[in-house]
Protein backbone atom coordinates (compact mmCIF):
# COMPACT_ATOMS: atom_id res chain seq x y z
CA UNK A 1 0.00 0.00 0.00
CA UNK A 2 2.81 2.34 0.91
CA UNK A 3 4.62 1.66 -2.35
CA UNK A 4 1.51 2.51 -4.37
CA UNK A 5 1.04 5.75 -2.44
CA UNK A 6 4.70 6.62 -2.94
CA UNK A 7 4.39 5.93 -6.68
CA UNK A 8 1.24 8.07 -6.93
CA UNK A 9 2.91 10.98 -5.16
CA UNK A 10 5.96 10.64 -7.39
CA UNK A 11 3.83 10.69 -10.52
CA UNK A 12 1.89 13.69 -9.25
CA UNK A 13 5.10 15.54 -8.48
CA UNK A 14 6.46 14.71 -11.94
CA UNK A 15 3.26 16.04 -13.53
CA UNK A 16 3.53 19.32 -11.63
CA UNK A 17 7.16 19.73 -12.68
CA UNK A 18 6.34 18.91 -16.30
CA UNK A 19 3.48 21.41 -16.28
CA UNK A 20 5.74 24.08 -14.85
CA UNK A 21 8.29 23.40 -17.58
CA UNK A 22 5.63 23.66 -20.29
CA UNK A 23 4.28 26.98 -19.00
CA UNK A 24 7.75 28.50 -18.88
CA UNK A 25 8.41 27.52 -22.51
CA UNK A 26 6.76 30.83 -23.48
CA UNK A 27 7.61 33.71 -21.11
CA UNK A 28 4.55 35.18 -19.41
CA UNK A 29 5.68 38.63 -20.54
CA UNK A 30 5.72 37.67 -24.25
CA UNK A 31 1.97 38.24 -24.97
CA UNK A 32 1.99 41.46 -22.94
CA UNK A 33 5.06 42.74 -24.77
CA UNK A 34 3.36 41.89 -28.07
CA UNK A 35 0.19 43.83 -27.26
CA UNK A 36 2.27 46.86 -26.24
CA UNK A 37 4.26 46.63 -29.47
CA UNK A 38 1.09 46.45 -31.54
CA UNK A 39 -0.47 49.37 -29.69
CA UNK A 40 2.56 51.52 -30.50
CA UNK A 41 3.20 50.01 -33.92
CA UNK A 42 1.38 49.35 -37.19
CA UNK A 43 -0.98 46.60 -38.27
CA UNK A 44 -0.58 45.86 -41.99
CA UNK A 45 -3.73 44.27 -43.38
CA UNK A 46 -2.71 41.73 -46.00
CA UNK A 47 -5.62 41.65 -48.45
CA UNK A 48 -6.18 38.49 -50.50
CA UNK A 49 -5.50 38.86 -54.22
CA UNK A 50 -6.59 35.39 -55.42
CA UNK A 51 -3.78 35.91 -57.93
CA UNK A 52 -2.98 32.23 -58.39
CA UNK A 53 -6.59 31.26 -58.98
CA UNK A 54 -7.18 34.05 -61.49
CA UNK A 55 -3.92 33.31 -63.32
CA UNK A 56 -4.88 29.64 -63.57
CA UNK A 57 -8.32 30.54 -64.92
CA UNK A 58 -6.84 32.98 -67.43
CA UNK A 59 -4.30 30.40 -68.62
CA UNK A 60 -7.04 27.81 -69.01
CA UNK A 61 -9.19 30.30 -70.90
CA UNK A 62 -6.40 30.95 -73.38
CA UNK A 63 -6.00 27.24 -74.10
CA UNK A 64 -6.99 26.54 -77.71
CA UNK A 65 -8.47 23.16 -76.75
CA UNK A 66 -11.33 24.72 -74.79
CA UNK A 67 -14.81 24.03 -76.02
CA UNK A 68 -17.22 26.93 -76.30
CA UNK A 69 -19.15 25.72 -73.25
CA UNK A 70 -16.00 25.39 -71.12
CA UNK A 71 -14.73 28.78 -72.28
CA UNK A 72 -17.96 30.42 -71.15
CA UNK A 73 -17.68 28.72 -67.75
CA UNK A 74 -14.08 29.88 -67.37
CA UNK A 75 -15.01 33.45 -68.30
CA UNK A 76 -17.86 33.42 -65.78
CA UNK A 77 -15.66 31.95 -63.04
CA UNK A 78 -12.89 34.47 -63.69
CA UNK A 79 -15.30 37.41 -63.61
CA UNK A 80 -16.92 36.12 -60.39
CA UNK A 81 -13.54 35.68 -58.69
CA UNK A 82 -12.48 39.20 -59.65
CA UNK A 83 -15.72 40.68 -58.35
CA UNK A 84 -15.70 38.69 -55.11
CA UNK A 85 -12.09 39.69 -54.45
CA UNK A 86 -12.76 43.36 -55.19
CA UNK A 87 -15.88 43.42 -52.98
CA UNK A 88 -14.21 41.63 -50.08
CA UNK A 89 -11.16 43.90 -50.14
CA UNK A 90 -13.21 47.08 -50.43
CA UNK A 91 -15.39 46.00 -47.51
CA UNK A 92 -12.35 45.18 -45.37
CA UNK A 93 -10.64 48.45 -46.26
CA UNK A 94 -13.68 50.40 -45.13
CA UNK A 95 -14.17 48.22 -42.04
CA UNK A 96 -10.63 48.76 -40.78
CA UNK A 97 -10.79 52.47 -41.50
CA UNK A 98 -14.07 52.84 -39.58
CA UNK A 99 -14.03 50.12 -36.91
CA UNK A 100 -10.36 49.76 -35.95
CA UNK A 101 -8.32 52.28 -33.98
CA UNK A 102 -6.17 50.17 -31.67
CA UNK A 103 -3.04 50.93 -33.70
CA UNK A 104 -1.88 52.58 -36.87
CA UNK A 105 -2.84 50.62 -40.00
CA UNK A 106 -1.62 50.10 -43.54
CA UNK A 107 -2.75 47.81 -46.36
CA UNK A 108 -0.93 45.46 -48.72
CA UNK A 109 -1.59 42.43 -50.94
CA UNK A 110 -0.71 38.86 -50.05
CA UNK A 111 1.76 38.56 -52.96
CA UNK A 112 3.95 41.22 -51.33
CA UNK A 113 4.62 38.96 -48.34
CA UNK A 114 8.29 38.18 -49.22
CA UNK A 115 9.07 41.89 -49.46
CA UNK A 116 7.34 42.69 -46.17
CA UNK A 117 9.03 39.78 -44.41
CA UNK A 118 12.37 41.23 -45.54
CA UNK A 119 11.37 44.62 -44.12
CA UNK A 120 10.92 46.20 -47.56
CA UNK A 121 7.74 48.29 -47.35
CA UNK A 122 8.51 50.93 -49.98
CA UNK A 123 6.11 50.59 -52.91
CA UNK A 124 4.30 47.63 -51.35
CA UNK A 125 1.66 49.50 -49.34
CA UNK A 126 -1.72 50.46 -50.81
CA UNK A 127 -3.60 53.72 -51.19
CA UNK A 128 -7.37 54.28 -50.92
CA UNK A 129 -7.84 52.81 -54.41
CA UNK A 130 -6.07 49.66 -53.20
CA UNK A 131 -3.15 50.27 -55.54
CA UNK A 132 0.56 50.12 -54.58
CA UNK A 133 1.77 53.61 -53.75
CA UNK A 134 5.46 54.36 -53.15
CA UNK A 135 4.58 57.55 -51.28
CA UNK A 136 2.97 55.60 -48.43
CA UNK A 137 5.42 54.84 -45.64
CA UNK A 138 5.41 52.88 -42.43
CA UNK A 139 5.17 55.57 -39.77
CA UNK A 140 5.01 53.43 -36.65
CA UNK A 141 7.13 50.38 -35.92
CA UNK A 142 7.17 47.51 -35.06
CA UNK A 143 4.96 46.12 -37.80
CA UNK A 144 2.43 43.32 -37.42
CA UNK A 145 0.58 41.68 -40.30
CA UNK A 146 -3.07 40.68 -40.33
CA UNK A 147 -3.75 37.78 -42.67
CA UNK A 148 -6.97 36.12 -43.80
CA UNK A 149 -6.63 32.37 -43.40
CA UNK A 150 -6.79 29.72 -40.69
CA UNK A 151 -5.69 29.90 -37.08
CA UNK A 152 -2.63 28.12 -35.73
CA UNK A 153 -3.64 24.57 -34.76
CA UNK A 154 -1.16 24.71 -31.88
CA UNK A 155 -3.38 27.30 -30.21
CA UNK A 156 -6.87 26.58 -31.55
CA UNK A 157 -8.92 24.24 -33.73
CA UNK A 158 -7.83 25.82 -37.02
CA UNK A 159 -10.80 28.03 -37.93
CA UNK A 160 -11.17 30.57 -40.73
CA UNK A 161 -10.18 33.91 -39.26
CA UNK A 162 -8.37 37.20 -39.41
CA UNK A 163 -5.01 36.26 -37.90
CA UNK A 164 -2.43 38.68 -36.48
CA UNK A 165 1.17 37.73 -37.25
CA UNK A 166 4.26 39.17 -35.67
CA UNK A 167 7.96 38.62 -36.23
CA UNK A 168 8.79 35.94 -38.82
CA UNK A 169 5.05 35.73 -39.59
CA UNK A 170 4.28 33.87 -36.36
CA UNK A 171 1.32 34.70 -34.16
CA UNK A 172 1.98 36.01 -30.64
CA UNK A 173 1.22 33.26 -28.09
CA UNK A 174 -2.03 33.15 -26.09
CA UNK A 175 -3.57 34.77 -24.21
CA UNK A 176 -2.79 37.48 -26.80
CA UNK A 177 -6.06 37.79 -28.82
CA UNK A 178 -4.35 36.99 -32.11
CA UNK A 179 -7.43 36.13 -34.19
CA UNK A 180 -11.06 36.89 -34.92
CA UNK A 181 -13.27 34.22 -36.44
CA UNK A 182 -14.76 35.10 -39.82
CA UNK A 183 -17.67 32.67 -39.55
CA UNK A 184 -19.47 33.25 -36.28
CA UNK A 185 -23.13 32.55 -35.46
CA UNK A 186 -24.27 36.04 -36.41
CA UNK A 187 -22.74 35.68 -39.85
CA UNK A 188 -24.37 32.25 -40.24
CA UNK A 189 -27.72 33.78 -39.29
CA UNK A 190 -27.14 36.57 -41.80
CA UNK A 191 -26.55 34.01 -44.55
CA UNK A 192 -30.07 32.66 -43.91
CA UNK A 193 -31.79 36.02 -43.46
CA UNK A 194 -29.43 38.45 -45.23
CA UNK A 195 -29.52 42.20 -45.02
CA UNK A 196 -29.15 44.19 -48.20
CA UNK A 197 -25.63 45.14 -47.11
CA UNK A 198 -24.82 41.86 -45.34
CA UNK A 199 -21.18 41.48 -46.45
CA UNK A 200 -20.33 45.07 -45.62
CA UNK A 201 -22.16 44.80 -42.30
CA UNK A 202 -20.26 41.62 -41.35
CA UNK A 203 -16.90 43.18 -42.20
CA UNK A 204 -17.57 46.21 -39.98
CA UNK A 205 -18.88 44.03 -37.17
CA UNK A 206 -16.02 41.47 -37.20
CA UNK A 207 -13.29 44.09 -37.38
CA UNK A 208 -15.01 45.89 -34.51
CA UNK A 209 -14.95 42.68 -32.46
CA UNK A 210 -11.22 42.26 -33.08
CA UNK A 211 -10.60 45.88 -32.09
CA UNK A 212 -12.56 45.39 -28.86
CA UNK A 213 -10.63 42.20 -28.00
CA UNK A 214 -7.30 43.97 -28.42
CA UNK A 215 -8.35 46.90 -26.22
CA UNK A 216 -9.72 44.58 -23.54
CA UNK A 217 -6.54 42.53 -23.35
CA UNK A 218 -4.36 45.64 -23.42
CA UNK A 219 -6.12 47.42 -20.55
CA UNK A 220 -6.33 44.27 -18.44
CA UNK A 221 -2.67 43.36 -18.80
CA UNK A 222 -0.59 46.26 -20.06
CA UNK A 223 -2.38 49.35 -18.83
CA UNK A 224 -2.74 52.65 -20.71
CA UNK A 225 0.48 54.12 -22.01
CA UNK A 226 -0.94 57.12 -23.84
Buried (B, 14 or more C-beta within 10 A) or exposed (E): EEEEEEEEEEEEEEEEEEEEEEEEEEEEEEBBBBBBBBBBBBBBBBBBBBEEBBEEBEEBBEEEEBEEEEBEBBEEBBEEBEEEBEEBBBBBBBBBEEBBEBBBBBBBBBEBBEBBEEEEBEEBBBEEEBEBBEEBEBEBEEBBBBBBBBBBEEBBEEBEBBBBBBEEEEBBBEBBBBBBBBEBEEBEEBEEEEEEEEBBBBBBBBBBBBBBBBBEBBEEBBEEEE
